[in-house]
Amino acid sequence: MEKFFKVKESGSTVKTECLAGLTTFMAMAYILMVNAGMFSELGVVSYNAIYIATAISAIVGTVLIGILANLPLAQASGMGLNAFFVYTVCFGFGLSYANALVLVLFDGILFVILTVTDLRRAIFEAIPESVRVAIPAGIGLFIAMIGFQNAGIVVADSATGVDLASFNMFNGTATWGDVMPKLVAFFAVLAIVIMTARNVRGAVLWGILGASVVYYVLGFTVPGFYDGFAESLSFNPLAAFADFGSQAFGRVFIEGFDFSGYLAEHSASSLIVLIITTALAFCMVDMFDTMGTLYGACARGNLLDENGQIPNMNRAMLADAIATCTGAICGTSTVTTYVESSAGVAEGGKTGLSSIVTGALFCVAMFLSPVASLIPGCATAAALVYVGVLMMNSVRNIDWLDVPTAVPAFMVIAIMPFTYNISYGIAFGLISYLIISLFTGKAKEVKISTWVICILFALMFFLTH
């Protein structure tokens, strides 16, 4: 281990690396439950199948970044990108689960090409900074909105679009059975915040588990809560692997390239533009998220080189790209480097050995799916809301007093949650930036690659929406 990971040379110890790997796993293990719950809403793939798919892709990405880049970071299906997959690409655009996996596979392949060539830099530079820094905040609001809706706190309203759910149990508009899960979700968010403030490791995971316990305890106060509950229980961990094999693994190749369902209601030209723009949106968000996380985590752990650069950055990006391809084959959304890796870095992790430990713990977690499947939606909803809070951090880097800068950033942040679509937010931000630049004497600052991306997004609006 010393020869391969250079633990002593990095100023660390095997014990410290193991503790760091454990800390990272505790901080991000919630993705197993949250991702599985989100995908199960599609109705064509089970919670258990996606639980295993999420675990396998996390293992591959995390181990690869440890071996290839020797960095103490971890990867898994990205928050925000999984919501984009389910709620926008499938529910919004009308593509099937397998069709959407094809776009994730294209994202992974494109990411590999961009990494092994220098095209990654061109794509990165095509996005103006005002739009780039606003993307995480927009995604944060988007997934927080999903969290509030999954918790039942925010509901649809015919007049205003959305409204606050009723908590009034005294005039008959709501019952204790309706209100209880909403209260569990709300107080779970506060519990996660309090534990985080008190530096409790794995605060999000403990928040989810604690909320689940409270939910089932309070279930005894709800008439009929446990009717039929025993019949639905299954404690066979191998059943999840069976679901994974029959419902998720390889689905991208078996059914993914059959777009007949979409073409029955849309033209072939709209499909082509949709594939290009959506795969590009997947790739851009994945790339910016990964690069930002890599830099932030490495800076926090003093892992940057003498030039202030991320060590083995291309290898880390390649690990991310390969993991995304693996995720598509396994049946889950884009895999990205997790910001929760910073928890392990703060614990003292400096080498890839930490990542190997995290990957090993994900292997163990695969056999805990029967327990994980008992996690209620109100508990995972709390995690979505809290992660949304964390992602708002980037707004501090926006110059809100400079209107030409602020407006494209605001477009990104506002359009994503309002339209339930990440790519629409990026598109409105880029197009508004382009038009503002043209009429404020800054046309020469707009790169050709920015023009190309804006034209593609404009075609997406006119041909697919």
N, C-alpha and C positions, 0 to 999 in steps of 0.2 A: 504493500500500500504506500509505503514511504517513497519507493522508487517511482511509482506510477503517478501518484497524486501530489508528491512533494509536500507532505503535511508539515514536517518540521521546518522545511525551508520556507514555508509560508507563514511561519510563526504560530502554528496551531498544534493541537494534539488530536489523537484518534478519539478520545473521549469528548472533546469539544465538538468535533465534527459530527459525532453521533447525536449529541444533544441538539446541535443545530438542525440536523436532518429531522429529528423528532419534532422540534418546534415548528419547522416549516410544514410538516405534514399536519400537525394539529391546527395550524392556521388556515390551511386550504382544503382540508378533508371535506368541508361542507359542500364542495362542488359535486361530489358523488351523489348526494341526495338532491341538491338543487337542480342539477342538470337532468337527472333521471326523472324528477317530477315534472320539469318543463317539457321534455320530449314526450312523456306519456300523454300529454294533452292532445297530441296528434291523433291518437286513437288507433294507430297502425303498428305501434311498437310499444312494448311493455316497459314499466319502470325497471324491472330486473335486467332486461336486455341492455338498456342504456347505462345502467349502473356498471355493468361489466365493461361495456364499450368505453365508458369514461375512464375507468380504472386502467384498462390496458393502454389506452392512448397516453394517459398520464405517466405510466411506467416507462413507456418507450421514450417519450420526450424528456422526462426527468433523467433517466439513465444516460441518454445520448448527450445531453448538455453537460453531464458530469464527466463522461468519458472523452468526448470530443473537445470540449472547451475547458475542462477542469474548473468549472465555476460552481459555487454552492447555490444553484438556483433550481427551480422546479417548474414543470409545465403541466397544463391540463386544459380541458375545453374552456375557452375564454368566456367570462361573463360579458354579456352584451352581444357578443357574436352568437351565442347560443339562442338568445332572445331574437336576434335578427333572423336566424335560421328558422325558428318555429313560427314567430308571429308575423314576420314580414314576407319571407321567401315562400313559406308554405301557406299560411292563412291569408296573407295579403296578395301575393302574386299568383297564387293558385297552383304552384308546382307541388308535386308529390314529395313525400319524404325521401324517396330514392333519387328523384330528380335533383333535389337540393343537395344531396350528398355529392352528386357529380360536380356541382359548382364549388363545393369545398375541396374536392379532389383537384379541380382546375386551379383553385387558389394555392394549394400546396405545391403543385407542379410549377406554377408561375413563380412562387416564392423561391423554389429551388433554382430556377433559371436566373432570377434577379440576384440571388445570393452568389452563385458561382460566376456570374458576370458582374459588371459594374452598373447594370441598369437600375439596381436598387437605389443608387444615389440619385439617378435622374428622376425616378418616380417620387422619391422623398422630397427633392427640391422643387418638384412641380406643384406641391401643395404649399401655399403661403403660410407663414407662421401663424397668422391670426386664425386660420381655419384649423391648422394642425393642433394647436393647443386647446382648441374648443371641443375637439372630437371626444376626448375622455369625459368631459363634463356633460355633453349631450347624451352620451351613452349612460352616464350615471343617472340622469333624470329619467331616461327611458326605462332602465331596469328597476328604478325605484317605483315608477308608475306601475310596472308589472307586479311588483311586490305588493303595493297597496291594493291592487285589484285582486290578486290571488288571496290576500288576507280578507277580502270582502269589505274593506274599509272604504274604497272608492268604487262606485257602481255606475252603470250606464244611466243616462237621463235623456229623454227624447227632446227636451227643450234646450238644455245647456251642454249636452254631450256627456258630461260626467257630473257626479254629485257625491256627497258624503252619505254613506249607508246610514240607515236609521238605527239609533241606539235606544229608542224610546220603548221600553218594555211595559209602560204603564197604560198606554192607550191602545195596545194591541197591534201596533205597526211592526213590532219586533218581539221575538221571544228570547229567553235566556239561551236557548240552543243556537240562535242566530248571532247573538252578541258575544257569547263566550269565546269563540275562535278569534274574533276581531280584537278582543282585549288581550288574549294570549299573544297575538302577533305584536301589538303595540308595546306591551311591557317587555316582550322578548328583545325588541330593538333597544329599549332603554337598558336592559340587563347587559346586552353586548357592549353598549357604550360604557357603562360603569365598570365592567370587567376590563375593558381595554384601557380605561383611564387608570386602573389599578394594576396595569401591566400583567394581567392574567394571560398565560399562554393559551392559545387556541380559543380566544373569547368567542369567536363566531360559532365554532363547533359546540362549545359548552352552552352557548345561547340556544342553539337549535335543539340540543339534547334536553336541556332544562325545560324549554317550552313544550317539548313533546311529552315529558313527564307530567307537567302541569295540565296539559290538554287532556290527557287520559284520566288523571285524577278528577278533574272537574267534569269529565264525562259521566261520572256517577250521579251528578246532579241534573243531568239532562235526560228526560224520559225517552226510552227507546234507543239511547246512544249505542248500547252494546248488543242490540238485537242482530243476530247473525254474525257477530264479530268473530266468534271462535271458528266458524266454518271457513272463514276467509284466511285464516292463519296457515302459514307454511314455513317450516324451519329447516327445509332441505336446501342448503346453499348451492347444490349442483343444479337445482331447477333454474337458477338464474343463468347459468352457463348454457343450458339447453335453450332458453329463450333467446339468448344472445346469438347462438348458432343458427336458429331458425328464423329470427326476425330482423337481425341487424347486420351480422357479419357478411360481407360480400354483396349486400343488397345494392350497393352502388353499381356493380357490374351486372347483376342479374336483372334489375328493373330500371336502373338509373337512366339509361340512355333512351328509354321509351318515353318520348314527350307527347304521345298521342293525346293524352288527356288535356294538356295545355293547348295543343294545336287545334283541338276541336272547337275552341272558342277564340283563338288568336291566330294571327298570321305568322308565317315562318320568319319574316323579317323582324317582327317584334320579339320572337323567341331568341333570335341571334343577338339583338341588341341587349335583351334582358340577361342573357348568359354572360356577355362581355362586361356589362356594367356591374352586375351583381358579383361576379367573380373578382372584378377589380376592387369593388367596395370591400369584399371579404379580405382581400390581400392587403389593401391600404390600411384598414383598421388593424389587422394582425401585425403588419410591419411596424406601424407607429407605436402600437401597444408594446410590442416586444422590445423595440429600440429604447423606448422610454423607460420600461421596467429594467432592462439591462443596465442602463446608465444610472438610474436612481439607486438600484440595489448595490451596484458596484461602488458608487460614490459613497454610500452610507457605510460600507465596510472597508473603505480605503483600499479598494482593489483596482482602482484605475492605474494605468501605467504612468511613466514619467511625463508623457505628453497629454495626460488627462483623457486617454482613450480607453475603451473597454478592451481588456485582454481577450484575444481569440474571438473577436466579435463575429467574424464571418462563420466560424465553426458553430458558435451559439445560434446564429440565425439559421444555419443549415440544419441543426438539430430540431429547431422549431418547424422548419419546412417539412422535414421528413415525418415529424410527429403529426403534422396536419394531414399529410397523405395517409398515414396510418389511421388517424381518426376517421377519415372518410371511408376507408375500407372497413373499419370496425363498426361504423354506423353513427358517429357523433360529429359534432360541429368542429370548427377550427380550433386547433390547439395553440396556445400561446404561453409565453413566460409569465408566471404569476407574480404580482406585486407583493403577495404575502411571503414571497421568498425573502423579503427584507427582514422578516421576523427571525429567520434562521441566521441571516447575516449578522443581525444585531446580537444574536446569541454567541457569535464568535466564529461562525462557519466561513472558511476561506477557500476550500478546495472542492473538487468534484466528489470527494468521499461523502460529503454531506448530502449531495444529490442522490448518491447510491442508496443511502439509508432511507431517504424519503421514498424512493422508488420501491424499496423492499417493503416498506410499510403499506404502500398502495397494493402490493401483492397480497399481503395479509388481509387488507380491507375487502378484497374481492370476495372473500368467503363469509363476509358479514352482511351480505345483501338481505337476508331475511329480517334482520334487525332494522336495517336502514329503511326497508319498505314500510315500516310502521311509522316513519316520520310524517306528521301531518302537514298539509299545505300551509297552514298558518305559521308553522315553525320555520320552514324554508323561506316563506315570504319575508320574515324578519331579516334574514340574511341578505335578501335582495335589496331591501331598503337600506340596510347599513352599508353594503358595498357601494350603493348609489351615492351615499354621503362621502365615502372615501374618494370617489372618482371626481367629485366637484372641486378637488384641490387645484386643478389646472386653471380655473378662472382667475386666480390671482396673477397669472402671467399675461393677462389680456389688458391692453391699455384702453380702458373704457372711455377715457376723455378724448381719444382720437377716433372720431366718428367713422372715417373710412376703414379703420381697423376693427372697430367695435361691431359694426353692422354685420359683416360676414361671420364673425364669431358668434354673434347673437342668433343669426339665422341657423347656424349649426346646432346650437344648444336648444333653441325653441322648436325647430321643425322635427327633430328626432322624436321627442315624446308626444308632440301634438299629432304627428302622422303615424306613430308606431313604426318608424322606419329609419334605420341608421343611414342608409345610402341616400335617402331624400335629404337628410340634414347636410351631409357632405356636399351633395349636388347644389343645394341652395346657397351654401356658404361659398363654394367655388364660383358659381355663376354670378352671384352678387359681387364678389371680389373682382371678377373680370370686368363687369360693366362699370363698376365704380372707378376702376383703374383707367378704363378707356376715356371716361369723361372728366377725369381730374388730372390729366396730363401725365399719367404714369403707364401708358400703354407699352412703352419700351421695357418696363420692368416685368411684364407678363411673359413667362417662358412659353415656348412652342408646345411643350408637353402639357402645360396647363390648358392651353387652347384645345388640344386633342381630348383631354379628359372632360372638359366642359361640353364639347360637342357631343361626346358619347352620352353624357348624362342628359343633355337636351333631347337627343334622339330617344332615350329611354322614356322621357315624359311624353313625347308626342306619339310614340309608337306602341308603348306598352301600358300606359295608364289612362 
